[in-house]
Amino acid sequence: MAKQLSLPVSLPADETFDSFVSAQNQQLVALLKTIYQQTPDWSAVPSLQFLASGSLPMINIVGGEGQGKSHLLYALAHRLSARGVSHIYLNCNQLASLEQQILEGLENLSVIALDNIDCVRQNAHWEEAVFDLFNRIMEKRNTVVICSSRQMPANTGFALPDLESRLQWGTTFFLKRLGDDARKQAVRYRAEQKGLMFSDAALTFVLNHYDRNLKSLMCLLERLDARSLQEQRKISISMIKRELNLD
């Protein structure tokens, strides 16, 4: 069996299924969990027959920045690693520094996660390489491909029409934005992992005075963690004001 490839990729240890607030995206989360639980025998699972019977076993995850696309792919990769399932995670916005040969033989893996696949658009060499990979996967039919993108498959802007067509053969899930309660839950969970405590008042203050993009909120949490250690104080509204220069 093919092994997981060794690449210079470090996945955030705290971006797991446990830390992902599924809210209205429960169907997609349940599907990804089924894939890691049943792979490499995914094609025999009744709930995954839509993948086995399709032209290309592919799932597209579409959403804006900070909505959790990468988080879900990290979480899947963590679980696949724990089970020893052959897989690879590639962030396509970093492929320009790599050779296209890195895609050779990936059709022998059980799962391929291509994050930010829309980033290869207008790069003729990479578009062709990804297209060839998809064709090899179609021939072998033992690999599940999971792609993330900010654009719907029909609107990726690829110069290679056949690549855009291949993406449209997959099943697409559009990530729904989190409401304020779900955002609070996500920030509170990550804070508790770091041993930090956030009051409801402090969380509400952050949401009312800062970017509600979840990625931005997590970055702010890192800054508040550092300030809390520096000042040797608990996180409070006054500390948040100082960090955001709102005093």
N, C-alpha and C positions, 0 to 999 in steps of 0.2 A: 504494500500500500504506500502511496506517496505520502511523504511527511510534510508538516508545515514548513514553509520556506523560511530561512533565516534572513531577515532584512533589517536595516537600521530603522526600525519603527518602534517607538515606545508608546504604548497605549495608556491613557490615564487610568490608574487603578481604581479610582472612585466613580468612574462612569460605568455603572453596571445596571442590570435590570432592576435591582432593588432601589437604586437611586433615581430611576426614571419614573416620573409621575405620568402614568398612562392616560388618565382622565378620559378624553373622548377617542383615544388612539388604542383602546384595549384590543381591538381585533387584530391590528398589526403586531402588537406586542405578543399576543397569544400565538400568532403564526410563527414569529421568529423563535419563540420558545419551543414550539413543536419541531422546527427545523433542527435546532441544536440537540434536542432530545432524541430525535429519530435518525439523524444522519450517522452513518452513510446509507442507511436503508430507507431514506425518505420516499423513494418512488413507490414503495409498497404500502404507504400510509394512506388510508382513505381520504383524510382531510387535505392531503397534499397532491391528490390526483390531478388537480387543475394545473399543477406544475409538470407532472409526469406526462400528461397528455398534450401539453402545449408544444408549439414549434421550438420554443426556447425557454428552458426552466429559469425564469427571471422574475424578480420582484423589484419594482421601482419605488423608492421612497422620496417623495417630493415635499419640499417645504422651504420656508424662508430661513434666513440666518438666525441661529440661536433657538431653533425650534426642536432640536434633538436628533437630527439625522445622524450625525457622527456619533452621538451618545449611543444610539441603538446599535450601530455597527461595532462600536467598541465593546458593548455589552455582549453581543453575539460572539465576537472573537474571544473574549474572556472565557465564556462558557465552552466554546469549541476547544480551546486550549486545555481546559480542565478535563475534558473528556478524551483528549488525545486524538481529535478528529482533524484530518488534513484540511488545511484552509490557508487563506492569505487575506490580509487587509492591505489595501493600497489607497492612499490619498492622492487622487488624480491631480490636485493642484501642485503636487511635488514631483510629478513624473518628468517634467522638462529636464531635470538634472540626472535622469536615468536613461539607460538605453532601452529600446523597444524589446530587446531580447529577454528582458525580465518577464515578459508575458509568455515566453515559450514554455510549454509543458504544463501550464496552469490548468489545462483541461483535465489533468489527472487528479486534481484535488477535489474534495467533496463540496467545499463552499468557497466562493470568491466574493469578497466584499470590495466594491469599487466606490469609494467615497468621492463626492463632487465630480461625477463623471462629466458634467457639462464643462469642466475646465480644460478638456482636451480639444474643444471645438476650435476650428481654424488652424489646428496643428496637423497638417496632412499626414505626417509619419505616424503620429500617435492615433489618429482616427483610423488609419488603415490597420494598425497593429491591433487595436481593440476589436475592430470588425472581424479580422482574421481569427482572433480568440473566440469570439462568439460563434463563428462558423465551426470551429473545432469542437466547441462544447455541444453544438447541435448534433454533430456526428457521434460523439461518444455517449452523450446523454446520461452522465453520472454526476454532473456538477450543478449545484444551485448557484445562480449569480444574483447578488443583491446590490443594486446601484442606488446611490443617492444623488439628488440634483435639486437645484433651485427652480428648474424649469420643467414643465411637463414634457414627456418624451417627444411630442410632436413639435415642441418649440425650443429645442436645444440649440439650434443654430449651427449644427454640424455642416461642414462643407461637403461631407460624404453622405448623400441621401440614403444610401443603403444602411449606414450605421444608425441613422435616425429611425429608419424603418424597423431595424432589429429591436431597438429599445421599445417601440410600440407593441411588439409581440409580448412583452412582459405584462405582469399584473401590477397596476399602479395604485399606491396608497398615498393620499395627500394628508400630511400631518396637520392636525387642527391645533390652533393656538390655545395655550393655556389661559384660563381665567385667573383672576387675582388669588382666589383661594388655592388653586393648584400651584401657582407660582410660590406662594408662601410655603406650601408643603414641600416643594422642591428645595427652596433655600434653607428651610429649617432642617430638613434631613441632612443636607450637606454640612450645615453648621454643626449639627450634633455629631457627625462623623469626626469633626475636628475638635470636639469638646467645647464648642461654643454654644452660648444660649442667646436666643433672640426673643424678645418679648413681642406680643402681637402689635403693640404700639410702634415698636422699632421697625418691624417688617412693613407695617402700613406706611410709615414715614418714608421708607426707602422706595416703595412702589409709587408714592405720590410725588417724589422729588428726584427720581432717577430713571434711566432708561429701563423699560420693562422687559427688554430682550433678555432671555434667560442666560445666555452666554455672558452678557454684560453684568448681570446680577451676580453670577458666580465669580467673575473677576473682582467685583466690588467686595465680595465676601473674603477673597484672598487678601485684599488690601486692609480690610477691617481686622482680619486675623493678625496681620503683621503689626498694625497699630495697637491692637489690644495687648500684644506681647511687649511692645515697646513701652507703652504707658502703664503696663501692669494694672489694667482696669478692665472691667467687663464692658461689652459693647452696649452702648446707650445711644439715645437720640442725640445727645450733645456730641458724642464721639463721631457719629455719622455726619453731623453738621460740619465738624472740623475736617473730616476726610473729604467732604464734598465742597468745602469752602463756602458754606452757607451761613457762617456766623456773621 
